[in-house]
């Protein structure tokens, strides 16, 4: 039996129980309070009865429940009862009268029992760890043989429950395109307790914090979506692939063994996801390589050909089997091979997507030399660089292509600059003739200069900097910019197109379309419209007033004169409405498609029907439209109003109008049908765009133009299946 260590807790003013010389030996350490006890170095604590002992012992037991405590002192029934409630042994001095060793025999026996219990637990824990490690090793093998990335999350979640014994496990994978962590695998306990797991942004919540920091974190009370009850949660990052969330309802939470095993599982999962990603990339690469129509080859680190496309070997006159496995130097002269090696060495210190280009000749099977341009880039592997990729272009065909491009470049009516996007912004490589004329420069004078210094006004520097920072896809989006010219600041529509990445930066074309005159014309037209609308309103007000005065002076019995005056008043009203109709058409034609949202089609039809009945009390307007939301806003509602009103006006004496709709997938079709003679064929053709507008072929009113313009703006279509039927084909909003 081993030595037991006993801490004796007694105030300095109080004598401690005298230890007896026992076998096996007992080591004792006297301390003044339980706060001074080194719990890691003792097997048992003897505490004397003193003021405050109960609170101190209770706190010690909460922190160290595995260390037994013996309360010693004069017999005191109250102290004994309190000791029993706290969970400590009570050893009154009177129980050991006449035997100094009696108390210590009991203490040693208590300590030995505690030591033996801990050893059994340690043995069981060691056995559990060994079994878990063996099972984890088997799981790791399963993970590392998985070629399908989608199967890995479920394997990890299952191992967390079955191998480690933690019932809650959820794997989230990172989607770089959406920038989110989405649930990809979970245990049954998660499915049953939490069927709806949230998708997090990459920096949101506990998963986002663990993913961003690359360190495991434990639940700190700020994640609301956990199962009912006290559940401990821990999130472990899986490299740049996602996170593993584990949880347990065990009152003791996670043990150090749990944390160790989960860490090992996370490491295996990360390695497996890395491998699956490489395998998937290789599959994609092989598929592209086997189907690509370009002349491409792949070299390993030693310079031997590993893959090549059919167009390349066909041009050289070889079979693929004759090329694969041979050193690339057999197809190049010594200088070209050396140049290729030097360029590949430069690429190792450059951006992963960078490339280098050089011109040389390739030796064909018949000994002929074919002039080519080769673009080199590095091929990443499991541990660094696996080799290189070469894209071969026939120089004769390339020169012809370049000549065609140069002709287009020089003849373009738009100002074009070829620039290199470096850390200090775009630098000019070359410009076309229109650029020289527009900005008053020559290519020789500005080559190598910063583009922004040449053309960007001082008050547009921030806007230009934002433009320089655009991604390759964002560059192609047109944007209006103000730029300096010899004639002052002018407005251009700018578009960018990147075409190559080099050691110095991305190369791109900047295209400037001068729209300054167009904007000035638009402003003049807008001013003219305002003047015309004002003049029309004033003139029509005079006409309408004159008609009313004439009506007051005409004998009511002269029916023909009254009829003519009524027709004149009606025509004046229609003319007065023309400016507002034109304005609605302008708004519809110039509408931004992104400005439309969800619009209740049935509610719009009901409002239009109500307005039609109010317009003509004798009209019958019915609505049969299912509940559906389409793309639109109040402009679409106004268009439907126009169609219903038009049907009421041109219907019979007591017009009957039916507004119906059907939904088929992502389209809703609304039809307005009346019992009138129908819209004339020529007018239908003009609205549908089947014929051009002429003095003989035009629409009599603007209502149909308003409807057609709005429907087109929302991505729909207006048609006339029958003369008396107008049909709107509209896009349905999701959800």
Phi, psi and omega in degrees: 000138184278169179288138175253145181249128184241131173264127179257118182256115179207135176304153182301332182276358185241131179291141178272154176301130182291126178290147179259153176283107184239159170242130357295159184297152179237126176265134180239145177230123181264133176226159184276336181209164179294336178296338182270357183283129173273095187299335181283350186243007182235154178254342183200154178235130173253121183241132178275157177285119178207173182300129177083006184297323186296314180297317182296317180293320179300316178295321180296319181295325178295322182280325186228069185294340183277350180263118180289149178236132177247125179266123182240148178156180178302151180302129182207105183305322181295318178295322180295317180295320180293321178297321180296319180293324181286334181097034178237157177283145178246124182233084180293146183301325183298334181289346184236025179300135179085001180218103179294332184273352184298313180299317185286330174298319179293319179298313181297319179297317178298316180296318181297321178298318180296318180296316181297320180295319179296320181295320178296319178295318179299318179298316180295319179296320179295319178297319179297316180298317181298317179294318180296319179296320178298316180292324178295323178299318178295319178296320180299319178298318179297318180295317185285349175259001181278118177272342183264114182299329184293336183276344186293314181304317180294322178297318180295315180297317180297319180294325179299320181280313188278326184266312183271335177088020177259119192288331182256122177211134181218125177258127173249134176255151182270130175254103185294333181290319179267346181069037184230161172253116186244146179297132183231344180195141184205162177276168180297324181299322178293316181300317183284321184274326185225074185296332181250100178264136184286155169265125183259147164296159187296346178237023186253141174063189179298315178302319180295321180294317179295320181295317182288320183279336184074017181232148179289143176226154180247157185305127180238020172095005183245017173245108186287333188274076174232157179301157177300145180099176181278103180243127174275137181232146178217135181243127182243127179289148176248061182060224178264017182264334183155212183217158172241117176259127177241154179208156177212144176267005179298131182303329181279357180069214182270139172269168177297327177296318177302312183297319180297313183294320179295321178298317178296318179296318180297321178297316178296319180295318179298316178298318180295320179293322175302312183295316181298323178295319178293319179297318180296318178297320180295319178299313179299317181299315180297318181298317179296316184296323183283339184249350184293146181264359179276167176269103187227144173223159178233132177248150171274185183297333181276357179088013179269143182288124179253327178217151174205151180270157181299319180302326181288310182292329178295318180293325180278347178084022179251164162272153182300322182297334180281345185257316183297131180098346179270154179283142183298336179298341179287346182250001182231160171279170187298320181295318180294320179297319179294319178299317179300317180295320180294319179294320178295324177296321177297322183295333181297334180260009185250183177300143181303331181267005184288161178215163176229146182234138174214160181254141180200193174232146176254142180273119180279171182297329180270008178092348178294154177251126184255119179291128184221164167244131181244126175257120184258143171212160183273148177252111181290149178232192183297321182231071179102227185260129181264343182163212183214160179239135177239130175253120187256131177235132177295124188292328179294313177295324181294318180296320178296319179295318179296322179296318178296317180296317182298323178297314178297318181301312184287329185269354184298136176287347177269150176282124184235135176237136173260115187231160176249124184270098179258188181295332181262020178099183183286134175245138187287130172260311178202160179223161178265176185298321181297321177298316180300316182289319183293316186256005174065042181227172170241151182302318182296326184284331187252352180302128181092348180280159174288127182298318183298323179296333185275318193239349186269124175295157183299323183280000179246016183297318181295319179297320179293322179296319177297322179295321179296331183272002181295149175285171182299320181287325181289334182301327186284348180286121182297144178214140177281132180224152173259132182225151181282134174226168177301336180267011182106190181282129179234160181261133180234154167264115185256138173224142178241149177221113177274146184224349180197147172250130180236182179297328183276337181151190180276136175263139184208154172263138171249124185246123182247116176256119183288116179241016182297314179295322180297318179294321178297318177299319180296319179295320179295320179295319179297318178296317179298319178300317181297317180296315180299315180299318180297313182294320179298315181299314181297315182295316181293326176298321177295315180299313182298319178296320179295319178299318180295319178297318179296321181296323180293333185265350183274141176295126184300342181280346180276084188296324184294319180294317179299320179298316180296320179294321178297318179295322178295319179296319179296318179296322179297320178297318180295319179294321179297331181278345184302315181302319179292322177296317179298319180297321178295321177297316179300316179298320181291316182294322182268013184291138174280122180305331181286347183281347181275146178234210178280137182222131183283107185290319182296317180297321179296319179295320179296318179295319179296320179296318180296319178294323178295319178294323179292328180292322181220109184296338180274354185281144173249114182239116180251153181231128174225081184233125179289160177292115181205145177253132178240170175287129179165188174201202183298338177294323176292321177299319178296324178296318178294322175303315181300316182295317181293317179297319178299320179293321179293317182296318186261009178281196181285191180299319173241081192299143174243123183234133178242126176249113183232163178206150173227156180238130178225100180066241183261018179231143173240134182245116178255132180237136174243115186238136179231173183259021180273187182288346178095166180280134181304148184301315182297318181294321177297319181295322179294313181297320181285349180083013181283336177226158178280156178283129176224180177295333180264336182241104180200171179265139183285334181227169183262354182302313179293326177297317178301312181298313182297320182293316180294315181299319178295321182295327181276000180092021180251194184214137177250133181215171182232086179295332176222157180304326183258017181231130174247129182242133176248121176260112190240146177283133179277141176278139179296150175075000000 
